[in-house]
Amino acid sequence: MENQPLDQYWTTPYGDFAIRKTRFGVYTSYDRELVQLVTGGTYEAVFKMTPAHLQWAREGYVVAEGQEVGTYSSSVGVKL
C-alpha cells in the first residue's frame, strides 16, 4: 500500500472503512487495520458495497425470501 494516510473513515454498525484510489485506477476500501475489503471501478460502487460487505462478513449473507440460492465455482471445467 502506498504511504498515503487514510484519514477519512466512514462508520457503519459493522465497522469503519476508508477508500483509496489505487495506482491501477480502481478504488479499494480498507478497514482500520488496513485490511482490503472491496475493490471496484468507481468510488461510488465501492462506497455502496463496503457496508454490505462488512455486514455479511460479520453476520453471514442471508438470501432474501423468494430468491434462489446458487453455487458458484472459480475452477475451469475443461482441460487446457
C-alpha positions as CSV (number, residue, x, y, z in Angstrom):
1,M,0.0,0.0,0.0
2,E,1.2,3.5,-0.7
3,N,2.4,5.7,2.2
4,Q,-0.7,7.9,1.8
5,P,-2.6,8.1,5.1
6,L,-6.2,7.0,5.3
7,D,-7.6,10.0,7.2
8,Q,-11.2,9.9,6.2
9,Y,-13.2,7.0,7.6
10,W,-16.9,6.2,7.4
11,T,-18.6,4.5,10.3
12,T,-21.1,1.7,10.0
13,P,-22.7,-0.5,12.6
14,Y,-20.3,-3.2,11.4
15,G,-17.1,-1.3,11.4
16,D,-15.3,1.7,9.9
17,F,-13.8,1.9,6.4
18,A,-11.8,4.3,4.1
19,I,-11.5,4.3,0.4
20,R,-8.3,4.9,-1.7
21,K,-7.7,5.1,-5.4
22,T,-5.0,2.5,-6.3
23,R,-2.2,3.0,-8.8
24,F,-4.2,1.0,-11.3
25,G,-7.0,3.4,-11.3
26,V,-9.5,1.3,-9.3
27,Y,-10.8,2.0,-5.8
28,T,-10.3,-0.2,-2.8
29,S,-11.8,0.1,0.7
30,Y,-9.8,-0.7,3.8
31,D,-10.8,-1.3,7.5
32,R,-9.0,0.4,10.4
33,E,-6.4,-2.4,10.4
34,L,-5.7,-1.7,6.7
35,V,-7.2,-5.0,5.5
36,Q,-8.5,-4.7,1.9
37,L,-12.3,-5.1,1.8
38,V,-13.9,-4.3,-1.6
39,T,-12.3,-3.3,-4.9
40,G,-14.3,-1.7,-7.7
41,G,-14.1,0.5,-10.8
42,T,-15.8,3.6,-9.3
43,Y,-15.7,5.3,-5.9
44,E,-19.5,5.2,-5.7
45,A,-19.7,1.4,-6.2
46,V,-17.1,0.7,-3.5
47,F,-18.7,3.2,-1.2
48,K,-22.1,1.5,-1.7
49,M,-20.9,-2.1,-1.4
50,T,-18.4,-1.9,1.5
51,P,-21.1,-1.5,4.3
52,A,-22.9,-4.6,2.9
53,H,-19.6,-6.5,2.8
54,L,-18.8,-5.6,6.4
55,Q,-22.3,-6.8,7.5
56,W,-22.1,-10.0,5.5
57,A,-18.6,-10.7,6.9
58,R,-20.0,-10.4,10.5
59,E,-23.4,-11.9,10.1
60,G,-23.2,-14.1,7.0
61,Y,-25.2,-13.5,3.9
62,V,-28.9,-14.2,4.2
63,V,-30.7,-14.9,0.9
64,A,-33.9,-12.8,0.6
65,E,-37.2,-14.7,0.7
66,G,-38.2,-15.9,-2.8
67,Q,-34.6,-15.8,-4.2
68,E,-33.0,-18.9,-5.5
69,V,-29.7,-20.0,-3.8
70,G,-27.0,-20.7,-6.4
71,T,-23.5,-22.1,-6.0
72,Y,-20.5,-20.8,-8.0
73,S,-17.1,-22.2,-8.7
74,S,-14.0,-20.5,-9.9
75,S,-12.5,-23.6,-11.5
76,V,-12.4,-24.3,-15.2
77,G,-14.3,-27.5,-16.1
78,V,-12.1,-28.4,-19.1
79,K,-8.5,-29.4,-19.5
80,L,-6.4,-27.0,-21.5
